[in-house]
Amino acid sequence: MKSYDVRGLLSQELAELRTLVGDLDETDLTQMTACAGWHVADLVVHMRFGAESILQGLVAATNQPVDRDAVSYWADWPPRGPATFSQVRWTWAQSSSYSNASGLKTHFDDTAAAAQLAITGSGTGRIQFQSHVMLVDELLSMWITEFAIHHLDLIRHLKNRQGPSKELLKLVVDSLQTLTGSSDLEGWDEHTFIQKVTGRDAITDAERNRLGERQSRFPAFG
């Protein structure tokens, strides 16, 4: 993969998400996203927990050998099929616990801002994260993929909202190409490639025929 300024890109993406979430109104929060079963408010809660996970990961230094990088991390997240009630109800409970939109948005903003600061001051060693060991920059690169995809999920049904930067999308595409063993975009543009690889958009029979043996790698995760 090409070398990227992962700290700068992740900090930039968190800043853009803070602006995006801060501008959401009460109606926006009730709209559906590209994540099955989740409204915008639910996805904001999920992303807040993601920002908390960054904070937790960056302080979990270890001397154990590395066993995951930004791409192989996703091997633990195969497609899950249709979302079920048991998979989404916990997130519903978290978002419904807020008494108003302001509290939900402020909580996200505070946590994302803390993650931005932690990224700027983080070291370059190895950390323990979800039972695996990763280099800090690999962890941050993985989170760029996570947040960029959810950024697209968030604005799927919202009008006139800015998506992730072109540089950020290039990193995501590079990661997904490596994950699926693709040397190109398989006939799609960047945005469609991301949606197909992550299962947001279904792959047609014609597209499966074009992919041939590679079709088993799509979607790479849900």
C-alpha positions as CSV (number, residue, x, y, z in Angstrom):
1,M,0.0,0.0,0.0
2,K,1.0,3.6,-0.6
3,S,2.3,5.5,2.4
4,Y,-0.2,7.9,4.0
5,D,-0.1,10.5,6.8
6,V,-2.5,8.5,8.8
7,R,-2.4,10.7,11.9
8,G,-3.2,13.8,9.8
9,L,-5.9,12.0,7.8
10,L,-7.6,10.5,10.9
11,S,-7.5,13.8,12.7
12,Q,-8.9,15.6,9.7
13,E,-11.7,13.0,9.4
14,L,-12.7,13.3,13.0
15,A,-12.8,17.1,12.7
16,E,-15.1,16.8,9.6
17,L,-17.3,14.3,11.4
18,R,-17.5,16.7,14.4
19,T,-18.7,19.4,12.0
20,L,-21.1,17.1,10.3
21,V,-22.7,15.8,13.5
22,G,-22.8,19.2,15.0
23,D,-24.9,20.4,12.1
24,L,-27.5,17.6,12.4
25,D,-30.9,18.7,13.4
26,E,-33.7,16.7,15.1
27,T,-35.1,15.5,11.8
28,D,-31.7,14.5,10.5
29,L,-31.1,12.2,13.5
30,T,-34.2,10.2,12.6
31,Q,-33.2,9.4,9.1
32,M,-32.0,6.0,8.0
33,T,-28.3,5.3,7.2
34,A,-26.6,2.6,5.1
35,C,-26.2,0.5,8.2
36,A,-29.1,-1.9,8.3
37,G,-31.4,-1.1,11.3
38,W,-29.6,2.1,12.3
39,H,-30.8,5.6,12.2
40,V,-28.4,8.5,12.1
41,A,-28.6,8.9,15.9
42,D,-27.6,5.2,16.3
43,L,-24.6,5.6,14.0
44,V,-23.5,8.7,15.8
45,V,-23.5,6.7,19.0
46,H,-21.6,3.9,17.3
47,M,-18.9,6.3,16.1
48,R,-18.6,7.8,19.6
49,F,-17.7,4.3,20.9
50,G,-15.2,4.1,18.0
51,A,-13.6,7.3,19.3
52,E,-13.5,5.9,22.8
53,S,-11.8,2.7,21.4
54,I,-9.1,4.9,19.9
55,L,-8.4,6.4,23.3
56,Q,-8.3,2.9,24.9
57,G,-6.1,1.5,22.2
58,L,-3.5,4.2,22.3
59,V,-2.7,3.7,26.0
60,A,-2.5,-0.1,25.8
61,A,1.2,-0.4,25.1
62,T,2.7,-3.9,24.9
63,N,5.9,-5.7,24.0
64,Q,4.0,-8.7,22.4
65,P,4.6,-9.5,18.7
66,V,2.4,-7.8,16.1
67,D,-0.2,-10.1,14.6
68,R,-2.5,-7.7,12.7
69,D,-2.1,-4.7,10.5
70,A,-4.6,-2.2,9.1
71,V,-5.9,-4.7,6.5
72,S,-5.6,-8.1,8.2
73,Y,-7.5,-6.6,11.2
74,W,-10.7,-6.9,9.0
75,A,-10.2,-10.7,8.6
76,D,-12.0,-11.0,12.0
77,W,-15.1,-9.2,10.6
78,P,-16.6,-11.4,7.9
79,P,-20.0,-10.6,6.3
80,R,-22.8,-11.3,8.8
81,G,-25.8,-11.4,6.6
82,P,-29.0,-9.4,7.3
83,A,-29.0,-7.5,10.5
84,T,-31.0,-9.1,13.3
85,F,-32.8,-7.6,16.2
86,S,-30.3,-8.9,18.7
87,Q,-27.4,-7.3,16.8
88,V,-29.0,-3.8,16.7
89,R,-31.0,-3.5,19.9
90,W,-28.0,-2.6,22.1
91,T,-27.2,0.4,19.9
92,W,-30.8,1.4,19.9
93,A,-30.8,1.3,23.7
94,Q,-27.8,3.6,23.8
95,S,-29.1,6.2,21.4
96,S,-32.6,6.2,23.1
97,S,-31.0,6.9,26.5
98,Y,-30.3,10.5,25.5
99,S,-33.0,12.9,26.5
100,N,-32.3,15.3,23.6
101,A,-30.3,15.7,20.5
102,S,-27.9,18.2,22.0
103,G,-26.7,15.7,24.6
104,L,-26.0,13.1,22.0
105,K,-24.1,15.5,19.7
106,T,-22.1,17.0,22.5
107,H,-21.1,13.6,23.8
108,F,-19.8,12.7,20.4
109,D,-18.0,16.0,19.9
110,D,-16.2,15.8,23.3
111,T,-15.1,12.2,22.7
112,A,-14.0,12.8,19.1
113,A,-12.0,15.9,20.2
114,A,-10.2,13.9,22.9
115,A,-9.4,11.2,20.3
116,Q,-7.9,13.9,18.0
117,L,-5.6,15.1,20.8
118,A,-4.6,11.6,21.6
119,I,-3.7,10.9,18.0
120,T,-1.5,14.0,17.8
121,G,0.5,13.0,20.9
122,S,0.6,9.2,20.4
123,G,3.8,7.2,20.0
124,T,4.8,4.7,17.3
125,G,5.1,1.4,19.2
126,R,2.9,-1.6,19.6
127,I,-0.5,-1.6,21.3
128,Q,-3.0,-4.3,22.4
129,F,-6.3,-3.9,20.7
130,Q,-9.3,-6.4,20.8
131,S,-7.0,-9.4,21.6
132,H,-4.6,-8.4,18.9
133,V,-1.3,-6.5,18.7
134,M,-0.8,-3.7,16.2
135,L,1.6,-0.9,15.5
136,V,0.0,2.4,16.4
137,D,0.0,3.7,12.8
138,E,-1.7,0.5,11.6
139,L,-4.4,0.9,14.3
140,L,-5.0,4.5,13.1
141,S,-5.1,3.5,9.5
142,M,-7.7,0.9,10.3
143,W,-9.8,3.5,12.1
144,I,-9.6,5.7,9.0
145,T,-11.3,3.0,7.0
146,E,-13.9,2.5,9.8
147,F,-14.8,6.2,10.1
148,A,-14.7,7.0,6.4
149,I,-17.1,4.1,5.6
150,H,-19.4,5.2,8.4
151,H,-19.1,8.8,7.1
152,L,-20.6,7.6,3.8
153,D,-23.2,5.5,5.7
154,L,-24.2,8.6,7.7
155,I,-24.9,10.8,4.7
156,R,-26.5,8.2,2.6
157,H,-30.0,9.7,2.9
158,L,-29.0,13.2,4.0
159,K,-29.0,15.9,1.4
160,N,-26.1,18.3,0.7
161,R,-23.6,16.8,3.1
162,Q,-19.9,16.6,2.4
163,G,-18.3,13.1,2.2
164,P,-14.8,12.1,3.2
165,S,-11.8,13.8,1.4
166,K,-10.4,12.3,-1.8
167,E,-7.1,11.4,0.0
168,L,-9.0,9.6,2.7
169,L,-11.0,7.6,0.1
170,K,-7.8,6.6,-1.7
171,L,-6.5,5.0,1.5
172,V,-9.8,3.2,2.0
173,V,-9.8,1.9,-1.6
174,D,-6.2,0.8,-1.2
175,S,-7.1,-1.1,2.0
176,L,-10.1,-2.7,0.4
177,Q,-8.2,-3.7,-2.7
178,T,-5.6,-5.4,-0.6
179,L,-8.3,-7.1,1.4
180,T,-10.1,-8.5,-1.7
181,G,-7.0,-9.1,-3.8
182,S,-8.1,-6.6,-6.4
183,S,-5.5,-4.9,-8.6
184,D,-8.1,-2.3,-9.8
185,L,-11.6,-1.1,-9.1
186,E,-13.2,-4.2,-10.8
187,G,-15.0,-1.9,-13.2
188,W,-16.5,0.4,-10.6
189,D,-15.7,4.0,-9.6
190,E,-14.2,4.5,-6.1
191,H,-17.4,5.2,-4.3
192,T,-19.2,2.2,-5.8
193,F,-16.2,-0.1,-5.2
194,I,-16.4,0.9,-1.5
195,Q,-20.1,0.2,-1.3
196,K,-19.8,-3.1,-3.0
197,V,-16.8,-4.4,-1.0
198,T,-18.5,-3.5,2.3
199,G,-21.9,-4.9,1.4
200,R,-23.7,-1.6,1.4
201,D,-24.8,-2.2,-2.2
202,A,-25.6,-5.7,-3.5
203,I,-23.5,-7.3,-6.2
204,T,-25.6,-8.1,-9.3
205,D,-25.4,-11.4,-11.2
206,A,-23.6,-9.7,-14.1
207,E,-21.0,-8.2,-11.7
208,R,-20.5,-11.6,-10.1
209,N,-19.8,-13.1,-13.5
210,R,-17.3,-10.3,-14.2
211,L,-15.5,-11.0,-10.9
212,G,-15.2,-14.7,-11.6
213,E,-13.3,-16.5,-8.8
214,R,-12.8,-13.2,-6.9
215,Q,-16.6,-13.0,-6.2
216,S,-16.1,-15.1,-3.0
217,R,-14.2,-12.1,-1.5
218,F,-17.2,-9.8,-1.9
219,P,-18.4,-8.4,0.3
220,A,-15.3,-8.4,2.5
221,F,-17.1,-7.3,5.6
222,G,-20.5,-6.0,6.6
